[in-house]
Amino acid sequence: MLGAFLSQPSFGASSSPDTQAARVERVESRIKRINAGEFDQFEIHGFKRFSAPDKAKLTQWVKVGVNATRDTLGVYPSRLIFHLVPKKSNQPVPWAYTRRDTPQRIYLHVDSRFQQDKFINDWTIYHEISHLAIPYLGSRYAWLAEGFASFMQYQVMAKAGILAGTTEQNYTKKIAPHLKWFNSDLPPAAIARRLMSNKQYPAAYWGSAYFFILADNILQEQHNTRLTTLISQYQFCCNEPHASAEQLMSDLDGLLGASVFTPLLESFESSPARQLYPEDFTKQDNLTTK
């Protein structure tokens, strides 16, 4: 898959032979660095505010999160950096976010009173690490980035054996309450952007995750592969701190050797949402992802 991508005459945008050769050289260098373990280590900051037992517990939790995500999405071409912030709450990780600085960082607000298994079974760390599997796409495509991380959190947890129920059951539970917003003649991208601007984040995130459910179903049914496999390959060639959504789609199509992502994004930008989303998940087989 990656070899076929490298042999193509261009990478999304047009490129001269010189820039093509430079890109191939850069990809080969990245592959060597990843395989040599250069990015295997991760950093955790903020331990001064936690006790020694809590430090050990939180370190193990982050380690589980990193390993589970890497098993599903590959090793990223940059070191993972975490910042832990104590925060009392009724859940182990009440708040988290990713900053696309240089270097990129993940901030996790945690209540260390919870037991280790509560942290490991919480979805948050898998969601935040998944964000870094693709570039920052800009505010206009925040809906797509959040949909990606929401989709991937359950893929990661399922492969690690810590997801309660099937991925289909979990996606149905999360997406079904928000289908009403997409029973519209407006395109899904416009609906998702409006939901984001109105701070209706669960509806925006999970409505947008359906983009990747559709993509994954196409990959399984027509190309005998999975989105997680494609994203793992993407780490070797293309993952950069910043890129346009169009470039991301083009790169994924290039890895696949077929046009799936670009036309799907075009549909989400221009087609009526009611043509892409079901009214509910009981009448149609719309969640075949396993």
C-alpha positions in Angstrom: 0.0 0.0 0.0 2.7 2.5 1.0 5.0 1.3 -1.9 2.2 1.9 -4.4 1.7 5.4 -2.9 5.4 6.3 -3.3 5.4 5.1 -6.9 2.7 7.5 -7.9 3.7 10.5 -10.0 2.3 13.0 -7.5 1.1 13.3 -3.9 -2.2 15.1 -4.1 -1.0 18.4 -5.4 1.2 18.6 -8.5 4.9 18.2 -7.9 8.1 18.4 -10.0 10.4 15.4 -10.3 12.8 17.1 -7.9 10.2 17.7 -5.2 8.9 14.1 -5.8 12.4 12.7 -5.2 12.8 14.8 -2.1 9.5 13.6 -0.7 10.4 9.9 -1.3 13.7 10.5 0.5 11.9 12.2 3.4 9.4 9.3 3.7 12.2 6.7 3.6 14.0 8.7 6.4 10.8 8.8 8.5 10.3 5.1 8.1 13.8 4.4 9.4 13.4 6.7 12.3 10.0 5.2 13.4 11.3 1.6 13.0 14.5 2.5 14.9 12.3 3.5 17.9 13.1 7.2 17.8 9.6 8.2 18.8 8.8 5.3 21.1 9.4 7.3 24.3 6.7 9.6 25.7 6.8 12.4 28.3 4.6 13.1 31.2 4.6 16.5 33.0 2.9 17.7 36.1 3.8 14.9 38.6 4.9 17.4 41.3 1.2 17.9 42.2 0.5 14.2 42.8 1.6 11.7 45.4 4.0 8.8 44.7 1.2 6.2 44.5 -0.9 8.4 42.2 2.2 9.0 40.0 2.6 5.3 39.5 -1.1 4.8 38.8 -1.2 7.6 36.3 2.0 6.6 34.6 0.6 3.1 34.0 -2.6 4.6 32.7 -0.9 6.8 30.2 1.3 3.8 29.1 -1.7 1.7 28.5 -3.3 4.6 26.4 -0.2 5.1 24.3 0.4 1.4 23.6 -3.3 0.7 22.8 -3.4 3.7 20.4 -0.1 2.7 18.7 -1.4 -0.9 18.3 -4.3 0.5 16.3 -3.0 3.6 14.6 0.7 3.1 14.5 3.6 5.1 16.0 3.4 8.8 15.2 6.4 10.6 13.7 6.7 12.8 16.8 7.1 12.2 20.6 3.9 12.2 22.6 3.9 14.7 25.4 1.3 14.7 28.2 0.5 17.3 30.9 -1.5 16.0 33.9 -3.5 18.5 35.9 -5.3 17.6 39.2 -9.1 18.3 39.2 -11.6 16.9 41.6 -14.7 15.6 39.8 -17.3 12.8 39.6 -15.3 11.1 36.8 -11.6 10.2 36.3 -10.9 12.5 33.4 -13.4 15.4 33.5 -11.6 17.5 30.8 -8.9 17.0 28.2 -7.7 18.8 25.1 -4.9 18.7 22.6 -2.7 21.7 21.7 -1.2 21.8 18.3 1.9 23.7 19.4 5.5 22.9 18.5 5.8 20.3 19.9 2.2 19.1 20.1 0.9 18.4 23.6 -2.0 16.6 25.3 -3.5 18.0 28.5 -5.4 15.7 30.8 -7.3 17.0 33.9 -7.6 14.0 36.2 -9.1 13.1 39.6 -6.5 10.8 41.0 -8.9 9.5 43.7 -10.3 7.0 41.1 -8.8 3.5 40.7 -6.6 2.6 37.8 -9.2 0.5 36.1 -11.5 3.5 35.9 -8.9 5.5 34.1 -8.1 2.7 31.7 -11.7 2.1 30.8 -12.4 5.8 30.3 -12.4 6.9 26.6 -10.7 10.2 27.0 -7.0 9.4 26.5 -7.7 7.3 23.4 -9.7 10.1 21.9 -7.0 12.7 22.5 -4.1 10.6 21.3 -6.2 9.7 18.2 -6.3 13.4 17.3 -2.6 13.4 16.6 -2.9 10.6 14.1 -3.8 13.2 11.5 -2.7 16.9 11.1 -4.5 19.9 12.5 -7.0 20.7 9.8 -7.9 24.3 10.9 -11.1 25.6 12.5 -13.2 25.1 9.4 -12.7 21.3 9.6 -12.8 21.0 13.4 -15.9 18.9 12.9 -14.0 16.4 10.8 -11.1 16.2 13.3 -13.5 15.6 16.2 -15.4 13.0 14.2 -12.2 11.2 13.4 -11.1 11.1 17.1 -14.6 10.1 18.2 -14.6 7.2 15.7 -11.1 6.1 16.5 -11.5 6.1 20.3 -13.8 3.0 20.1 -11.6 1.3 17.5 -8.6 1.7 19.8 -10.6 0.5 22.9 -12.1 -2.5 21.0 -8.7 -3.7 19.7 -7.3 -3.4 23.3 -10.2 -5.5 24.6 -11.4 -2.8 27.0 -14.6 -1.7 25.1 -17.8 -2.7 26.7 -20.0 -4.1 23.9 -19.3 -4.0 20.2 -18.2 -0.9 18.3 -21.5 -1.0 16.4 -23.4 -0.9 19.7 -21.3 2.0 21.0 -21.5 4.0 17.8 -25.3 3.5 17.6 -25.7 4.6 21.2 -23.7 7.8 20.6 -24.9 8.7 17.1 -28.6 7.8 17.2 -29.7 10.7 19.5 -28.3 13.2 17.1 -29.6 11.9 13.8 -32.5 14.4 13.9 -30.0 17.2 13.2 -29.0 15.5 9.9 -32.5 14.9 8.6 -32.1 18.0 6.5 -31.5 19.3 3.0 -28.4 21.1 4.3 -25.1 19.3 3.7 -23.6 17.5 6.7 -20.5 19.8 6.9 -22.7 22.9 7.2 -24.8 21.2 9.9 -21.8 20.1 11.8 -20.2 23.6 11.6 -23.4 25.1 12.9 -23.6 22.6 15.8 -20.0 23.4 16.7 -20.6 27.2 16.7 -23.7 26.6 18.9 -21.5 24.5 21.3 -23.7 21.5 20.7 -20.5 19.4 20.8 -21.9 15.8 21.2 -24.1 16.2 18.2 -21.3 17.7 16.1 -18.7 15.2 17.2 -20.8 12.1 16.8 -22.7 13.3 13.7 -19.3 13.8 12.1 -18.0 10.4 13.2 -20.5 9.0 10.7 -18.2 10.2 7.9 -15.6 7.7 9.1 -18.1 4.9 9.6 -19.1 5.3 6.0 -15.5 5.5 4.9 -14.6 2.4 6.9 -17.5 0.5 5.5 -16.4 1.3 1.9 -12.9 0.2 2.7 -14.1 -3.1 4.0 -16.6 -3.8 1.3 -14.7 -2.6 -1.8 -11.0 -2.7 -0.9 -10.6 -5.4 1.7 -8.9 -3.1 4.2 -9.7 -0.9 7.2 -9.4 2.8 8.0 -7.1 1.9 11.0 -4.8 0.1 8.6 -4.7 3.1 6.3 -4.0 5.5 9.2 -1.1 3.3 10.4 0.4 3.6 6.9 -0.3 7.3 6.9 2.2 7.8 9.8 5.1 6.7 7.6 4.4 9.0 4.7 2.2 11.9 5.4 1.3 12.9 9.0 2.5 16.5 9.6 1.5 19.0 12.3 -0.7 21.0 9.9 -2.5 20.2 6.6 -5.7 21.0 4.8 -8.6 18.6 4.9 -8.4 18.3 1.1 -4.7 17.2 1.4 -5.6 14.6 4.1 -8.2 13.1 1.9 -5.9 13.1 -1.1 -3.1 11.4 0.8 -5.5 8.7 2.1 -6.8 8.1 -1.5 -3.2 7.9 -2.6 -2.4 5.3 0.0 -5.5 3.3 -1.0 -4.9 3.7 -4.7 -8.5 4.7 -5.2 -10.8 7.7 -4.8 -12.9 7.2 -1.7 -12.1 10.0 0.8 -12.1 13.0 -1.6 -15.5 12.3 -3.1 -16.9 11.4 0.3 -15.8 14.8 1.7 -17.3 16.5 -1.4 -20.6 14.8 -0.7 -20.5 16.0 2.9 -19.9 19.5 1.7 -22.6 19.6 -1.0 -25.2 16.7 -0.7 -28.3 16.9 1.4 -27.6 15.2 4.8 -30.8 13.2 4.6 -29.3 11.4 1.5 -26.3 10.3 3.5 -27.7 9.7 7.0 -30.4 7.2 7.9 -33.4 8.3 9.9 -32.5 5.7 12.5 -30.3 2.7 12.9 -33.0 0.1 13.4 -34.4 0.2 9.8 -31.1 0.1 7.9 -27.8 -1.6 8.1 -25.8 1.5 8.4 -23.3 0.5 11.1 -21.6 -2.5 9.7 -18.2 -1.5 11.1 -16.8 -4.2 13.4 
